[in-house]
Amino acid sequence: MKRSKQEIIAQILEVCLESASKTRIVYQVNLNFRTINPYLDILTKNSLIEVSKGEQTLYKTTQKGADLLETIKKVNESLSKD
């Protein structure tokens, strides 16, 4: 079954709660390097993740992103209740 954009975004935000490289995000979220870029662009433009460039580029979920992730979890939890 195909995942929604919201599910993928939530998974990326979860992985980036503690700084993550693009490679780690790709493998943990089960995407490929071509499909991850638009998601990272959207999340960065909306200040949901921040990018730190050094020896390695790392992505970290911002407080705004963490708040969104919590909201998504609550909505999913409410929808899954019987």
Biopython code that builds the backbone (N, CA, C, O; Angstrom):
import numpy as np
from Bio.PDB.StructureBuilder import StructureBuilder

atoms = [
    (1, "MET", "N", (0.831, -1.183, 0.000)),
    (1, "MET", "CA", (0.000, 0.000, 0.000)),
    (1, "MET", "C", (0.883, 1.256, 0.000)),
    (1, "MET", "O", (1.867, 1.335, 0.735)),
    (2, "LYS", "N", (0.525, 2.204, -0.809)),
    (2, "LYS", "CA", (1.295, 3.431, -0.954)),
    (2, "LYS", "C", (1.082, 4.347, 0.262)),
    (2, "LYS", "O", (-0.039, 4.506, 0.745)),
    (3, "ARG", "N", (2.170, 4.937, 0.741)),
    (3, "ARG", "CA", (2.086, 5.853, 1.883)),
    (3, "ARG", "C", (1.698, 7.250, 1.417)),
    (3, "ARG", "O", (2.018, 7.660, 0.301)),
    (4, "SER", "N", (1.010, 7.965, 2.283)),
    (4, "SER", "CA", (0.648, 9.348, 1.957)),
    (4, "SER", "C", (1.846, 10.258, 2.221)),
    (4, "SER", "O", (2.800, 9.880, 2.900)),
    (5, "LYS", "N", (1.771, 11.457, 1.670)),
    (5, "LYS", "CA", (2.839, 12.440, 1.900)),
    (5, "LYS", "C", (2.953, 12.747, 3.388)),
    (5, "LYS", "O", (4.053, 12.927, 3.911)),
    (6, "GLN", "N", (1.804, 12.806, 4.069)),
    (6, "GLN", "CA", (1.811, 13.112, 5.500)),
    (6, "GLN", "C", (2.531, 12.028, 6.287)),
    (6, "GLN", "O", (3.261, 12.332, 7.231)),
    (7, "GLU", "N", (2.340, 10.782, 5.918)),
    (7, "GLU", "CA", (3.026, 9.680, 6.605)),
    (7, "GLU", "C", (4.536, 9.774, 6.396)),
    (7, "GLU", "O", (5.310, 9.583, 7.334)),
    (8, "ILE", "N", (4.942, 10.064, 5.184)),
    (8, "ILE", "CA", (6.374, 10.184, 4.876)),
    (8, "ILE", "C", (6.974, 11.360, 5.628)),
    (8, "ILE", "O", (8.059, 11.243, 6.197)),
    (9, "ILE", "N", (6.277, 12.497, 5.638)),
    (9, "ILE", "CA", (6.764, 13.677, 6.355)),
    (9, "ILE", "C", (6.896, 13.376, 7.845)),
    (9, "ILE", "O", (7.890, 13.756, 8.465)),
    (10, "ALA", "N", (5.912, 12.702, 8.421)),
    (10, "ALA", "CA", (5.975, 12.351, 9.844)),
    (10, "ALA", "C", (7.170, 11.443, 10.120)),
    (10, "ALA", "O", (7.850, 11.610, 11.133)),
    (11, "GLN", "N", (7.430, 10.496, 9.244)),
    (11, "GLN", "CA", (8.568, 9.596, 9.428)),
    (11, "GLN", "C", (9.890, 10.357, 9.335)),
    (11, "GLN", "O", (10.815, 10.086, 10.102)),
    (12, "ILE", "N", (9.985, 11.296, 8.413)),
    (12, "ILE", "CA", (11.215, 12.096, 8.287)),
    (12, "ILE", "C", (11.417, 12.937, 9.551)),
    (12, "ILE", "O", (12.525, 12.999, 10.085)),
    (13, "LEU", "N", (10.357, 13.578, 10.025)),
    (13, "LEU", "CA", (10.461, 14.383, 11.237)),
    (13, "LEU", "C", (10.890, 13.526, 12.429)),
    (13, "LEU", "O", (11.672, 13.967, 13.271)),
    (14, "GLU", "N", (10.376, 12.314, 12.490)),
    (14, "GLU", "CA", (10.727, 11.396, 13.586)),
    (14, "GLU", "C", (12.215, 11.043, 13.539)),
    (14, "GLU", "O", (12.897, 11.082, 14.563)),
    (15, "VAL", "N", (12.712, 10.703, 12.361)),
    (15, "VAL", "CA", (14.121, 10.329, 12.205)),
    (15, "VAL", "C", (15.032, 11.518, 12.542)),
    (15, "VAL", "O", (16.119, 11.344, 13.093)),
    (16, "CYS", "N", (14.572, 12.716, 12.203)),
    (16, "CYS", "CA", (15.410, 13.909, 12.391)),
    (16, "CYS", "C", (15.304, 14.522, 13.791)),
    (16, "CYS", "O", (15.916, 15.557, 14.053)),
    (17, "LEU", "N", (14.543, 13.906, 14.686)),
    (17, "LEU", "CA", (14.461, 14.451, 16.048)),
    (17, "LEU", "C", (15.850, 14.576, 16.657)),
    (17, "LEU", "O", (16.164, 15.548, 17.344)),
    (18, "GLU", "N", (16.669, 13.573, 16.389)),
    (18, "GLU", "CA", (18.086, 13.659, 16.722)),
    (18, "GLU", "C", (18.780, 13.746, 15.369)),
    (18, "GLU", "O", (18.511, 12.924, 14.494)),
    (19, "SER", "N", (19.628, 14.678, 15.183)),
    (19, "SER", "CA", (20.236, 14.964, 13.876)),
    (19, "SER", "C", (20.495, 13.707, 13.053)),
    (19, "SER", "O", (20.958, 12.687, 13.562)),
    (20, "ALA", "N", (20.179, 13.816, 11.760)),
    (20, "ALA", "CA", (20.354, 12.671, 10.869)),
    (20, "ALA", "C", (20.908, 13.134, 9.531)),
    (20, "ALA", "O", (20.589, 14.223, 9.053)),
    (21, "SER", "N", (21.734, 12.297, 8.941)),
    (21, "SER", "CA", (22.252, 12.571, 7.596)),
    (21, "SER", "C", (21.193, 12.170, 6.570)),
    (21, "SER", "O", (20.244, 11.454, 6.890)),
    (22, "LYS", "N", (21.365, 12.634, 5.349)),
    (22, "LYS", "CA", (20.429, 12.274, 4.285)),
    (22, "LYS", "C", (20.413, 10.756, 4.081)),
    (22, "LYS", "O", (19.357, 10.171, 3.840)),
    (23, "THR", "N", (21.569, 10.130, 4.176)),
    (23, "THR", "CA", (21.651, 8.673, 4.002)),
    (23, "THR", "C", (20.817, 7.957, 5.058)),
    (23, "THR", "O", (20.070, 7.032, 4.741)),
    (24, "ARG", "N", (20.944, 8.382, 6.304)),
    (24, "ARG", "CA", (20.174, 7.754, 7.389)),
    (24, "ARG", "C", (18.670, 7.941, 7.165)),
    (24, "ARG", "O", (17.887, 7.013, 7.368)),
    (25, "ILE", "N", (18.277, 9.140, 6.748)),
    (25, "ILE", "CA", (16.857, 9.404, 6.486)),
    (25, "ILE", "C", (16.358, 8.491, 5.377)),
    (25, "ILE", "O", (15.308, 7.862, 5.512)),
    (26, "VAL", "N", (17.114, 8.416, 4.273)),
    (26, "VAL", "CA", (16.719, 7.590, 3.127)),
    (26, "VAL", "C", (16.482, 6.144, 3.557)),
    (26, "VAL", "O", (15.467, 5.549, 3.195)),
    (27, "TYR", "N", (17.408, 5.576, 4.323)),
    (27, "TYR", "CA", (17.286, 4.175, 4.713)),
    (27, "TYR", "C", (16.198, 3.948, 5.758)),
    (27, "TYR", "O", (15.472, 2.956, 5.676)),
    (28, "GLN", "N", (16.068, 4.833, 6.728)),
    (28, "GLN", "CA", (15.076, 4.614, 7.776)),
    (28, "GLN", "C", (13.653, 4.892, 7.317)),
    (28, "GLN", "O", (12.709, 4.286, 7.822)),
    (29, "VAL", "N", (13.491, 5.802, 6.366)),
    (29, "VAL", "CA", (12.159, 6.138, 5.874)),
    (29, "VAL", "C", (11.805, 5.309, 4.632)),
    (29, "VAL", "O", (10.674, 5.344, 4.148)),
    (30, "ASN", "N", (12.793, 4.569, 4.134)),
    (30, "ASN", "CA", (12.597, 3.689, 2.980)),
    (30, "ASN", "C", (12.206, 4.466, 1.722)),
    (30, "ASN", "O", (11.195, 4.185, 1.078)),
    (31, "LEU", "N", (13.038, 5.445, 1.401)),
    (31, "LEU", "CA", (12.894, 6.217, 0.169)),
    (31, "LEU", "C", (14.178, 6.059, -0.623)),
    (31, "LEU", "O", (15.052, 5.278, -0.245)),
    (32, "ASN", "N", (14.300, 6.795, -1.722)),
    (32, "ASN", "CA", (15.581, 6.813, -2.428)),
    (32, "ASN", "C", (16.079, 8.252, -2.505)),
    (32, "ASN", "O", (15.346, 9.186, -2.178)),
    (33, "PHE", "N", (17.300, 8.426, -2.928)),
    (33, "PHE", "CA", (17.905, 9.747, -2.906)),
    (33, "PHE", "C", (17.200, 10.735, -3.836)),
    (33, "PHE", "O", (17.251, 11.942, -3.603)),
    (34, "ARG", "N", (16.558, 10.248, -4.859)),
    (34, "ARG", "CA", (15.850, 11.137, -5.778)),
    (34, "ARG", "C", (14.543, 11.632, -5.155)),
    (34, "ARG", "O", (14.175, 12.793, -5.335)),
    (35, "THR", "N", (13.841, 10.764, -4.428)),
    (35, "THR", "CA", (12.542, 11.155, -3.873)),
    (35, "THR", "C", (12.644, 11.901, -2.547)),
    (35, "THR", "O", (11.685, 12.565, -2.151)),
    (36, "ILE", "N", (13.761, 11.815, -1.857)),
    (36, "ILE", "CA", (13.885, 12.485, -0.560)),
    (36, "ILE", "C", (14.033, 13.998, -0.719)),
    (36, "ILE", "O", (13.561, 14.753, 0.131)),
    (37, "ASN", "N", (14.669, 14.442, -1.775)),
    (37, "ASN", "CA", (14.967, 15.870, -1.945)),
    (37, "ASN", "C", (13.740, 16.794, -1.896)),
    (37, "ASN", "O", (13.787, 17.810, -1.203)),
    (38, "PRO", "N", (12.646, 16.480, -2.603)),
    (38, "PRO", "CA", (11.480, 17.375, -2.506)),
    (38, "PRO", "C", (10.919, 17.464, -1.077)),
    (38, "PRO", "O", (10.468, 18.527, -0.652)),
    (39, "TYR", "N", (10.950, 16.363, -0.353)),
    (39, "TYR", "CA", (10.467, 16.375, 1.033)),
    (39, "TYR", "C", (11.366, 17.245, 1.916)),
    (39, "TYR", "O", (10.874, 18.033, 2.724)),
    (40, "LEU", "N", (12.659, 17.102, 1.760)),
    (40, "LEU", "CA", (13.587, 17.907, 2.558)),
    (40, "LEU", "C", (13.439, 19.388, 2.218)),
    (40, "LEU", "O", (13.533, 20.241, 3.100)),
    (41, "ASP", "N", (13.209, 19.695, 0.942)),
    (41, "ASP", "CA", (12.999, 21.085, 0.536)),
    (41, "ASP", "C", (11.746, 21.672, 1.190)),
    (41, "ASP", "O", (11.782, 22.785, 1.716)),
    (42, "ILE", "N", (10.648, 20.929, 1.156)),
    (42, "ILE", "CA", (9.389, 21.392, 1.753)),
    (42, "ILE", "C", (9.557, 21.605, 3.251)),
    (42, "ILE", "O", (9.140, 22.629, 3.791)),
    (43, "LEU", "N", (10.167, 20.633, 3.915)),
    (43, "LEU", "CA", (10.337, 20.720, 5.362)),
    (43, "LEU", "C", (11.259, 21.873, 5.750)),
    (43, "LEU", "O", (11.025, 22.541, 6.757)),
    (44, "THR", "N", (12.292, 22.107, 4.969)),
    (44, "THR", "CA", (13.217, 23.204, 5.243)),
    (44, "THR", "C", (12.544, 24.557, 5.008)),
    (44, "THR", "O", (12.670, 25.464, 5.832)),
    (45, "LYS", "N", (11.834, 24.697, 3.892)),
    (45, "LYS", "CA", (11.168, 25.962, 3.566)),
    (45, "LYS", "C", (10.121, 26.334, 4.605)),
    (45, "LYS", "O", (9.874, 27.516, 4.841)),
    (46, "ASN", "N", (9.502, 25.334, 5.226)),
    (46, "ASN", "CA", (8.466, 25.579, 6.231)),
    (46, "ASN", "C", (9.011, 25.582, 7.656)),
    (46, "ASN", "O", (8.248, 25.551, 8.622)),
    (47, "SER", "N", (10.323, 25.620, 7.777)),
    (47, "SER", "CA", (11.012, 25.669, 9.084)),
    (47, "SER", "C", (10.653, 24.499, 9.996)),
    (47, "SER", "O", (10.583, 24.652, 11.215)),
    (48, "LEU", "N", (10.427, 23.332, 9.396)),
    (48, "LEU", "CA", (10.122, 22.131, 10.177)),
    (48, "LEU", "C", (11.378, 21.327, 10.470)),
    (48, "LEU", "O", (11.432, 20.571, 11.440)),
    (49, "ILE", "N", (12.392, 21.498, 9.618)),
    (49, "ILE", "CA", (13.718, 20.934, 9.892)),
    (49, "ILE", "C", (14.745, 22.012, 9.592)),
    (49, "ILE", "O", (14.507, 22.910, 8.785)),
    (50, "GLU", "N", (15.887, 21.908, 10.252)),
    (50, "GLU", "CA", (16.982, 22.834, 9.972)),
    (50, "GLU", "C", (18.168, 22.032, 9.461)),
    (50, "GLU", "O", (18.365, 20.872, 9.821)),
    (51, "VAL", "N", (18.940, 22.679, 8.622)),
    (51, "VAL", "CA", (20.088, 22.032, 8.005)),
    (51, "VAL", "C", (21.359, 22.628, 8.596)),
    (51, "VAL", "O", (21.529, 23.846, 8.635)),
    (52, "SER", "N", (22.244, 21.755, 9.054)),
    (52, "SER", "CA", (23.552, 22.235, 9.526)),
    (52, "SER", "C", (24.616, 21.596, 8.651)),
    (52, "SER", "O", (24.702, 20.375, 8.521)),
    (53, "LYS", "N", (25.418, 22.459, 8.062)),
    (53, "LYS", "CA", (26.460, 21.983, 7.159)),
    (53, "LYS", "C", (27.802, 22.063, 7.858)),
    (53, "LYS", "O", (28.175, 23.099, 8.409)),
    (54, "GLY", "N", (28.510, 20.971, 7.825)),
    (54, "GLY", "CA", (29.842, 20.892, 8.394)),
    (54, "GLY", "C", (30.586, 19.853, 7.590)),
    (54, "GLY", "O", (30.544, 19.863, 6.360)),
    (55, "GLU", "N", (31.269, 18.955, 8.280)),
    (55, "GLU", "CA", (31.892, 17.834, 7.574)),
    (55, "GLU", "C", (30.815, 17.042, 6.849)),
    (55, "GLU", "O", (31.016, 16.552, 5.738)),
    (56, "GLN", "N", (29.667, 16.932, 7.511)),
    (56, "GLN", "CA", (28.537, 16.195, 6.953)),
    (56, "GLN", "C", (27.295, 17.062, 7.117)),
    (56, "GLN", "O", (27.125, 17.706, 8.153)),
    (57, "THR", "N", (26.424, 17.086, 6.110)),
    (57, "THR", "CA", (25.181, 17.835, 6.217)),
    (57, "THR", "C", (24.216, 17.035, 7.074)),
    (57, "THR", "O", (23.949, 15.863, 6.809)),
    (58, "LEU", "N", (23.695, 17.695, 8.116)),
    (58, "LEU", "CA", (22.767, 17.031, 9.029)),
    (58, "LEU", "C", (21.440, 17.777, 9.041)),
    (58, "LEU", "O", (21.390, 18.997, 8.883)),
    (59, "TYR", "N", (20.374, 17.021, 9.231)),
    (59, "TYR", "CA", (19.027, 17.573, 9.293)),
    (59, "TYR", "C", (18.482, 17.322, 10.686)),
    (59, "TYR", "O", (18.605, 16.220, 11.221)),
    (60, "LYS", "N", (17.875, 18.358, 11.279)),
    (60, "LYS", "CA", (17.337, 18.228, 12.629)),
    (60, "LYS", "C", (15.947, 18.849, 12.668)),
    (60, "LYS", "O", (15.726, 19.939, 12.139)),
    (61, "THR", "N", (15.017, 18.146, 13.297)),
    (61, "THR", "CA", (13.659, 18.635, 13.454)),
    (61, "THR", "C", (13.660, 19.843, 14.385)),
    (61, "THR", "O", (14.251, 19.804, 15.464)),
    (62, "THR", "N", (13.000, 20.906, 13.965)),
    (62, "THR", "CA", (12.875, 22.109, 14.792)),
    (62, "THR", "C", (11.733, 21.912, 15.790)),
    (62, "THR", "O", (11.023, 20.909, 15.737)),
    (63, "GLN", "N", (11.561, 22.869, 16.697)),
    (63, "GLN", "CA", (10.443, 22.783, 17.644)),
    (63, "GLN", "C", (9.115, 22.805, 16.903)),
    (63, "GLN", "O", (8.181, 22.093, 17.271)),
    (64, "LYS", "N", (9.030, 23.618, 15.864)),
    (64, "LYS", "CA", (7.819, 23.680, 15.038)),
    (64, "LYS", "C", (7.543, 22.311, 14.406)),
    (64, "LYS", "O", (6.397, 21.865, 14.351)),
    (65, "GLY", "N", (8.599, 21.654, 13.933)),
    (65, "GLY", "CA", (8.456, 20.322, 13.345)),
    (65, "GLY", "C", (8.052, 19.284, 14.375)),
    (65, "GLY", "O", (7.246, 18.399, 14.085)),
    (66, "ALA", "N", (8.607, 19.385, 15.580)),
    (66, "ALA", "CA", (8.260, 18.450, 16.660)),
    (66, "ALA", "C", (6.793, 18.629, 17.060)),
    (66, "ALA", "O", (6.095, 17.653, 17.337)),
    (67, "ASP", "N", (6.333, 19.885, 17.087)),
    (67, "ASP", "CA", (4.923, 20.152, 17.403)),
    (67, "ASP", "C", (4.009, 19.551, 16.333)),
    (67, "ASP", "O", (2.978, 18.958, 16.650)),
    (68, "LEU", "N", (4.393, 19.708, 15.075)),
    (68, "LEU", "CA", (3.606, 19.125, 13.982)),
    (68, "LEU", "C", (3.582, 17.607, 14.094)),
    (68, "LEU", "O", (2.534, 16.987, 13.907)),
    (69, "LEU", "N", (4.717, 17.008, 14.395)),
    (69, "LEU", "CA", (4.793, 15.552, 14.538)),
    (69, "LEU", "C", (3.850, 15.069, 15.641)),
    (69, "LEU", "O", (3.151, 14.072, 15.462)),
    (70, "GLU", "N", (3.826, 15.761, 16.769)),
    (70, "GLU", "CA", (2.921, 15.397, 17.868)),
    (70, "GLU", "C", (1.462, 15.508, 17.427)),
    (70, "GLU", "O", (0.642, 14.655, 17.767)),
    (71, "THR", "N", (1.141, 16.550, 16.679)),
    (71, "THR", "CA", (-0.222, 16.732, 16.179)),
    (71, "THR", "C", (-0.611, 15.598, 15.239)),
    (71, "THR", "O", (-1.718, 15.066, 15.326)),
    (72, "ILE", "N", (0.286, 15.233, 14.351)),
    (72, "ILE", "CA", (0.022, 14.133, 13.415)),
    (72, "ILE", "C", (-0.219, 12.837, 14.183)),
    (72, "ILE", "O", (-1.132, 12.078, 13.859)),
    (73, "LYS", "N", (0.606, 12.586, 15.206)),
    (73, "LYS", "CA", (0.446, 11.373, 16.012)),
    (73, "LYS", "C", (-0.909, 11.353, 16.712)),
    (73, "LYS", "O", (-1.569, 10.316, 16.766)),
    (74, "LYS", "N", (-1.323, 12.507, 17.250)),
    (74, "LYS", "CA", (-2.618, 12.583, 17.940)),
    (74, "LYS", "C", (-3.775, 12.346, 16.978)),
    (74, "LYS", "O", (-4.727, 11.641, 17.311)),
    (75, "VAL", "N", (-3.694, 12.927, 15.801)),
    (75, "VAL", "CA", (-4.738, 12.735, 14.799)),
    (75, "VAL", "C", (-4.811, 11.261, 14.394)),
    (75, "VAL", "O", (-5.897, 10.684, 14.340)),
    (76, "ASN", "N", (-3.667, 10.660, 14.112)),
    (76, "ASN", "CA", (-3.648, 9.243, 13.721)),
    (76, "ASN", "C", (-4.181, 8.359, 14.832)),
    (76, "ASN", "O", (-4.891, 7.386, 14.575)),
    (77, "GLU", "N", (-3.839, 8.699, 16.072)),
    (77, "GLU", "CA", (-4.317, 7.936, 17.222)),
    (77, "GLU", "C", (-5.834, 8.049, 17.339)),
    (77, "GLU", "O", (-6.508, 7.053, 17.604)),
    (78, "SER", "N", (-6.371, 9.237, 17.145)),
    (78, "SER", "CA", (-7.818, 9.447, 17.220)),
    (78, "SER", "C", (-8.554, 8.693, 16.112)),
    (78, "SER", "O", (-9.642, 8.157, 16.324)),
    (79, "LEU", "N", (-7.946, 8.662, 14.939)),
    (79, "LEU", "CA", (-8.590, 7.971, 13.816)),
    (79, "LEU", "C", (-8.541, 6.457, 13.942)),
    (79, "LEU", "O", (-9.385, 5.756, 13.384)),
    (80, "SER", "N", (-7.554, 5.950, 14.676)),
    (80, "SER", "CA", (-7.409, 4.491, 14.780)),
    (80, "SER", "C", (-8.213, 3.898, 15.934)),
    (80, "SER", "O", (-8.281, 2.677, 16.076)),
    (81, "LYS", "N", (-8.826, 4.754, 16.762)),
    (81, "LYS", "CA", (-9.626, 4.248, 17.867)),
    (81, "LYS", "C", (-10.916, 3.658, 17.321)),
    (81, "LYS", "O", (-11.485, 4.147, 16.345)),
    (82, "ASP", "N", (-11.355, 2.603, 17.973)),
    (82, "ASP", "CA", (-12.600, 1.938, 17.517)),
    (82, "ASP", "C", (-13.829, 2.597, 18.053)),
    (82, "ASP", "O", (-14.942, 2.159, 17.762)),
]
sb = StructureBuilder()
sb.init_structure("model")
sb.init_model(0)
sb.init_chain("A")
sb.init_seg("    ")
for serial, (resi, resn, name, xyz) in enumerate(atoms, 1):
    if name == "N":
        sb.init_residue(resn, " ", resi, " ")
    sb.init_atom(name, np.array(xyz, "f"), 0.0, 1.0, " ", f" {name:<3s}", serial, name[0])
structure = sb.get_structure()
